[in-house]
Amino acid sequence: MNAIFTRTSVRQFEDRPVESEKIDLLLKAGFAAPSALNERPWEFYIITNKGTLATLSKTSQYSRPVANAPAAIVICYNTSTLKTLDFVDINCAIAAENIWLEMEELGLGGVFMAVRPFQDRIDSVSKVLNLPENIVPFGIMPFGYPKNKRPAKDHFNADRVHYVD
Ligand SMILES: Cc1cc2nc3c(=O)[nH]c(=O)nc-3n(C[C@H](O)[C@H](O)[C@H](O)COP(=O)(O)O)c2cc1C
């Protein structure tokens, strides 16, 4: 899959909106992710309002690029339907990577910003989005049409590959 090898973090965006058809495809990619026990715990919040994006960008010192983006997806999970918290991070991370790769496929770009496991970020993002108690934000993905996308590097490292007899 080429998108795996061309994907990079994009933090600067053109000043144009993302078509709703493309946003739907990003969401489909997220929902297509595998999950432990097939729990599919995700809830996705889409933000396109510039004021809300600006407020969201202030929820941590690392989330500033959200203010440059025409849109963001906040990946959340629903605790009221979970059997266990054990797999919640990996389930949400796989959905995030699916979405990130689909962005690449669609000519979009974005980046992942951690919310979990930092309680202060969970609290501030929940407040901005007015999330109910049972919805916990996992990560923020600002996205849009990239400005100056840099080429991806080849990170293959033979020294870290171990064939075992
Ligand atoms: C779990 C995780 C958390 C990240 N958090 C942030 C973040 O808060 N802010 C940010 O600008 N980038 C964040 N990134 C993006 C990484 O900095 C980026 O993926 C890494 O430097 C490799 O660059 P690449 O994505 O272009 O290959 C995060 C990535 C991951 C996987």
The ligand as a Tripos MOL2 file, in Angstrom:
@<TRIPOS>MOLECULE
LIG
   31    33     1     0     0
SMALL
NO_CHARGES

@<TRIPOS>ATOM
      1 C1          0.9640    8.7390   19.6530 C.3       1 LIG1
      2 C2          1.3960    9.9420   18.8450 C.ar      1 LIG1
      3 C3          1.2960   11.2020   19.4150 C.ar      1 LIG1
      4 C4          1.6590   12.3290   18.6690 C.ar      1 LIG1
      5 N1          1.4580   13.5570   19.2270 N.ar      1 LIG1
      6 C5          1.7280   14.6690   18.4710 C.ar      1 LIG1
      7 C6          1.4200   15.9740   18.9690 C.ar      1 LIG1
      8 O1          0.9000   16.1360   20.0880 O.2       1 LIG1
      9 N2          1.7070   17.0420   18.1820 N.ar      1 LIG1
     10 C7          2.2560   16.8850   16.9480 C.ar      1 LIG1
     11 O2          2.4880   17.9080   16.2770 O.2       1 LIG1
     12 N3          2.5620   15.6570   16.4400 N.ar      1 LIG1
     13 C8          2.2990   14.5510   17.1670 C.ar      1 LIG1
     14 N4          2.5470   13.3030   16.6550 N.ar      1 LIG1
     15 C9          3.1810   13.1580   15.3320 C.3       1 LIG1
     16 C10         4.6290   12.6870   15.4660 C.3       1 LIG1
     17 O3          5.4410   13.7730   15.8980 O.3       1 LIG1
     18 C11         5.1030   12.1570   14.0920 C.3       1 LIG1
     19 O4          4.2930   11.0720   13.7170 O.3       1 LIG1
     20 C12         6.5530   11.7180   14.1250 C.3       1 LIG1
     21 O5          7.4140   12.8260   14.3490 O.3       1 LIG1
     22 C13         6.9980   11.0490   12.7970 C.3       1 LIG1
     23 O6          6.7870   11.9190   11.7050 O.3       1 LIG1
     24 P1          5.8550   11.4760   10.4750 P.3       1 LIG1
     25 O7          4.4640   11.2890   11.0080 O.co2     1 LIG1
     26 O8          5.9560   12.6140    9.5030 O.co2     1 LIG1
     27 O9          6.3940   10.1980    9.9080 O.co2     1 LIG1
     28 C14         2.1890   12.1700   17.3650 C.ar      1 LIG1
     29 C15         2.2770   10.8910   16.8020 C.ar      1 LIG1
     30 C16         1.8710    9.7960   17.5260 C.ar      1 LIG1
     31 C17         1.9440    8.4250   16.8720 C.3       1 LIG1
@<TRIPOS>BOND
     1     1     2 1
     2     2     3 ar
     3     2    30 ar
     4     3     4 ar
     5     4     5 ar
     6     4    28 ar
     7     5     6 ar
     8     6     7 ar
     9     6    13 1
    10     7     8 2
    11     7     9 ar
    12     9    10 ar
    13    10    11 2
    14    10    12 ar
    15    12    13 ar
    16    13    14 ar
    17    14    15 1
    18    14    28 ar
    19    15    16 1
    20    16    17 1
    21    16    18 1
    22    18    19 1
    23    18    20 1
    24    20    21 1
    25    20    22 1
    26    22    23 1
    27    23    24 1
    28    24    25 2
    29    24    26 1
    30    24    27 1
    31    28    29 ar
    32    29    30 ar
    33    30    31 1
@<TRIPOS>SUBSTRUCTURE
     1 LIG1         1 GROUP 0 **** ****
